Amino acid sequence: MDVRDLLEPLDAGTSTGDLAEPRRRIEVDPESLRGGLGQLVLTLVRLVHELLERQAIRRMEAGSLDDDELDRLGTALMHQAEELDRLREVFGLSPEDLNLDLGPLGKLL
């Protein structure tokens, strides 16, 4: 199979078999692109943060953390949450903007 066979639907209606110039130019606003990427990354980081918190609670309830470990873990999670809030504000996002629908598991936040 030739690459042109894969791209054929893209250049249908052109007189040559070469790749066609795009018929329309897509205008991309760099700020909205930056914001969308920021939202995606922060949503994923927020998901990992939530998973870390849940794991910490499980370990605490199981008694597998001593007082020093529990204190360090709590402090680290608190600083991480503060940094997430700071970055969310830098990107102009609300807490709801980072809410991820996990299907049958419900919403992230």
Secondary structure, DSSP 4 states (H G I P E B T S, - for coil): --HHHHHGGGGTT-SSSSPPPPSSPPP--HHHHHHHHHHHHHHHHHHHHHHHHHHHHHHHHHT-S-HHHHHHHHHHHHHHHHHHHHHHHHTT--GGGG--B-GGG-B--
